């Protein structure tokens, strides 16, 4: 069974790693998360999870819920790991506001798949690089739900997912997944023909990314793909040029990760290749007044 509302508040608060009064995004996310759970309970639904029952193989999936808040999309899908097919999805192109919409998006995906929380065997989530706040919302939701449902949470990076989506179009090719991070920086990862990570994920420059592309002649993917190709002055095969992959790609990669693991793996956490853009300005901090 899912914990009571008070316990669920603690679950999401711990996974978000915030303290009361410090983050408006955290407050909004927990408010909408708890509202969604309370509505589900009010409908008389049972949250007992067959995957968490005694004797059930916790690491072997039945249905997997994938979540992506890494970029402009707020996306969720339910994936049948045994059959290898997507059962239902919900995707909103938000830009921002993931905290307010994520739980409703998850509910819509579950409804489209004809299942509920009790039917899930694992939660997958995009871990970045991407939007600083979006990643925190997505990862905290995945970890909170996984803890409440007593099922695994599996992280997949956006660069790995973009590379996998590109490889589906260009099988057997190396892939350089690259995201324009601003400030003349690029977040990049290079995967060889066997999908083995050869570089990154790391912050690099356009000239360094162009040099990697020239050396290995990979398929290019991500928001910096066309920029790299133009700077290299030669033709490259181009995969997806979006900031994140299709939500079903995250589900497939998470299923493959789980199949190769025994027991519980490391909990997902946001992949920040650089610090947050918004930081306290030390010169403007006011001294705390004593009562």
URZI-V874175 format. One record per helix or strand of 3 or more residues. SS is the DSSP state (helix for helix, strand for strand). FROM is the first residue (numbers start at 1). LEN is the number of residues. If there is no record, write none. Layout:
BEGIN
ss	from	len
SS	FROM	LEN
SS	FROM	LEN
END
This chain:
BEGIN
ss	from	len
helix	5	12
helix	24	19
helix	50	3
strand	63	6
strand	73	8
strand	85	9
helix	98	16
helix	117	3
strand	120	7
helix	132	18
strand	152	5
helix	158	12
strand	175	8
strand	185	7
strand	197	8
helix	206	11
strand	219	3
helix	225	8
helix	247	13
helix	282	3
END
